[in-house]
Amino acid sequence: MKKWILWIFIATVMFSMADLTVSGQTNVRQTFNREDFGARRNAFITAEAGLTAEEAAKFIPLENEFKQKLFEVGRDCRRLTREGQNKQKMSDAEYKKLIDCHLETRLKEAHLEKEYFEKFNKLLSPEKLYKYHLADAKFSRELVIERRPAGDRNSNRNNNRNSDTNRNRNER
């Protein structure tokens, strides 16, 4: 009986160790380093949009200011959303307040985006501004994929390939 218990214990330990080495992750939560993230994002956008050093020197600080203001615009809504998620039951008035907050935030974000894109237009050509827009979206997509567990990343890539293949077939 003791041998069986020992074998079960050893097998359990081995399987849990194998799971940790396969996934390459531990239960320790990584901290977010805002400076590293910003530097990585700025380098990605500079490369993807094809910005020269001079353009990047003028554009990146303004773009960082824009992103910071976008973050601040959504702060109250994120707080309300967290509070709502922590409650067991919300009233209709609380739901309405949350919906109104989200709508108002989206409007403010749209006005802010228009304001800053007019400023960006003075620094970059329309082509590079468009490439910036694409690079910003691409960076966000890649970040989401990167933060997924390892098993989910591969299945998503295969799904994207399949959907691309199907899309190409449908276009013929």
C-alpha positions as semicolon CSV with decimal commas, in nm:
position;residue;x (nm);y (nm);z (nm)
1;M;0,000;0,000;0,000
2;K;0,283;0,239;0,091
3;K;0,456;0,161;-0,238
4;W;0,143;0,258;-0,434
5;I;0,111;0,585;-0,249
6;L;0,478;0,658;-0,309
7;W;0,444;0,578;-0,682
8;I;0,137;0,798;-0,715
9;F;0,317;1,083;-0,539
10;I;0,625;1,048;-0,764
11;A;0,409;1,034;-1,078
12;T;0,216;1,343;-0,970
13;V;0,538;1,536;-0,905
14;M;0,685;1,427;-1,239
15;F;0,375;1,528;-1,434
16;S;0,357;1,866;-1,267
17;M;0,727;1,926;-1,332
18;A;0,685;1,824;-1,696
19;D;0,393;2,063;-1,729
20;L;0,606;2,350;-1,600
21;T;0,891;2,276;-1,837
22;V;0,662;2,230;-2,137
23;S;0,476;2,553;-2,085
24;G;0,789;2,741;-1,983
25;Q;0,588;2,935;-1,732
26;T;0,556;2,942;-1,360
27;N;0,281;3,075;-1,140
28;V;0,484;3,386;-1,064
29;R;0,315;3,687;-1,220
30;Q;0,544;3,905;-1,421
31;T;0,544;4,273;-1,344
32;F;0,474;4,523;-1,618
33;N;0,760;4,758;-1,696
34;R;0,607;5,064;-1,861
35;E;0,943;5,205;-1,978
36;D;1,048;4,882;-2,150
37;F;0,706;4,850;-2,308
38;G;0,720;5,208;-2,437
39;A;1,070;5,168;-2,578
40;R;0,976;4,842;-2,748
41;R;0,658;4,994;-2,891
42;N;0,838;5,305;-3,015
43;A;1,109;5,099;-3,184
44;F;0,848;4,879;-3,348
45;I;0,649;5,175;-3,479
46;T;0,962;5,354;-3,601
47;A;1,071;5,046;-3,795
48;E;0,728;4,947;-3,929
49;A;0,632;5,298;-4,038
50;G;0,978;5,357;-4,189
51;L;1,044;5,673;-3,990
52;T;1,378;5,846;-4,028
53;A;1,570;5,936;-3,711
54;E;1,465;6,299;-3,751
55;E;1,097;6,208;-3,800
56;A;1,106;5,971;-3,505
57;A;1,265;6,235;-3,282
58;K;0,973;6,469;-3,348
59;F;0,691;6,217;-3,385
60;I;0,750;5,968;-3,102
61;P;0,724;6,218;-2,811
62;L;0,401;6,356;-2,955
63;E;0,266;6,005;-3,012
64;N;0,356;5,908;-2,653
65;E;0,168;6,215;-2,530
66;F;-0,132;6,106;-2,737
67;K;-0,126;5,753;-2,591
68;Q;-0,096;5,891;-2,238
69;K;-0,399;6,114;-2,290
70;L;-0,595;5,820;-2,433
71;F;-0,507;5,621;-2,123
72;E;-0,624;5,902;-1,895
73;V;-0,952;5,943;-2,084
74;G;-1,042;5,580;-2,016
75;R;-0,928;5,571;-1,653
76;D;-1,268;5,645;-1,491
77;C;-1,445;5,389;-1,706
78;R;-1,191;5,120;-1,621
79;R;-1,242;5,198;-1,252
80;L;-1,621;5,175;-1,286
81;T;-1,590;4,849;-1,479
82;R;-1,370;4,695;-1,207
83;E;-1,613;4,805;-0,939
84;G;-1,900;4,650;-1,135
85;Q;-1,712;4,323;-1,176
86;N;-1,654;4,306;-0,801
87;K;-2,025;4,342;-0,722
88;Q;-2,259;4,046;-0,707
89;K;-2,549;4,240;-0,856
90;M;-2,565;4,582;-1,014
91;S;-2,871;4,802;-1,040
92;D;-3,010;4,927;-1,371
93;A;-2,888;5,276;-1,281
94;E;-2,532;5,143;-1,232
95;Y;-2,545;4,960;-1,565
96;K;-2,670;5,276;-1,736
97;K;-2,392;5,480;-1,576
98;L;-2,135;5,226;-1,698
99;I;-2,276;5,225;-2,053
100;D;-2,288;5,606;-2,063
101;C;-1,930;5,619;-1,937
102;H;-1,811;5,385;-2,213
103;L;-1,993;5,581;-2,482
104;E;-1,861;5,914;-2,355
105;T;-1,509;5,770;-2,338
106;R;-1,526;5,650;-2,699
107;L;-1,641;5,997;-2,810
108;K;-1,357;6,165;-2,618
109;E;-1,108;5,917;-2,767
110;A;-1,234;5,991;-3,119
111;H;-1,198;6,368;-3,067
112;L;-0,851;6,320;-2,920
113;E;-0,749;6,098;-3,210
114;K;-0,868;6,356;-3,462
115;E;-0,680;6,633;-3,279
116;Y;-0,355;6,439;-3,266
117;F;-0,377;6,303;-3,619
118;E;-0,395;6,663;-3,738
119;K;-0,073;6,730;-3,544
120;F;0,084;6,409;-3,678
121;N;-0,006;6,515;-4,031
122;K;0,223;6,817;-3,991
123;L;0,516;6,588;-3,907
124;L;0,466;6,289;-4,136
125;S;0,360;6,227;-4,493
126;P;0,016;6,070;-4,539
127;E;0,186;5,745;-4,640
128;K;0,393;5,728;-4,322
129;L;0,095;5,832;-4,111
130;Y;-0,104;5,546;-4,259
131;K;0,187;5,308;-4,199
132;Y;0,199;5,431;-3,838
133;H;-0,171;5,351;-3,801
134;L;-0,113;4,998;-3,936
135;A;0,197;4,951;-3,718
136;D;0,008;5,056;-3,406
137;A;-0,263;4,797;-3,474
138;K;-0,006;4,530;-3,561
139;F;0,188;4,590;-3,240
140;S;-0,131;4,550;-3,038
141;R;-0,220;4,223;-3,215
142;E;0,128;4,082;-3,166
143;L;0,126;4,181;-2,801
144;V;-0,201;3,998;-2,743
145;I;-0,067;3,688;-2,915
146;E;0,258;3,708;-2,719
147;R;0,077;3,725;-2,385
148;R;-0,135;3,416;-2,459
149;P;-0,030;3,083;-2,314
150;A;0,205;2,895;-2,546
151;G;-0,052;2,636;-2,659
152;D;-0,303;2,904;-2,759
153;R;-0,048;3,089;-2,972
154;N;0,006;2,799;-3,212
155;S;-0,362;2,723;-3,258
156;N;-0,432;3,089;-3,336
157;R;-0,155;3,101;-3,594
158;N;-0,297;2,794;-3,762
159;N;-0,646;2,943;-3,755
160;N;-0,514;3,264;-3,910
161;R;-0,335;3,067;-4,181
162;N;-0,648;2,868;-4,254
163;S;-0,864;3,178;-4,270
164;D;-0,607;3,345;-4,499
165;T;-0,606;3,040;-4,723
166;N;-0,986;3,031;-4,731
167;R;-1,000;3,403;-4,800
168;N;-0,758;3,362;-5,093
169;R;-0,965;3,075;-5,232
170;N;-1,282;3,280;-5,209
171;E;-1,120;3,569;-5,394
172;R;-1,037;3,351;-5,698
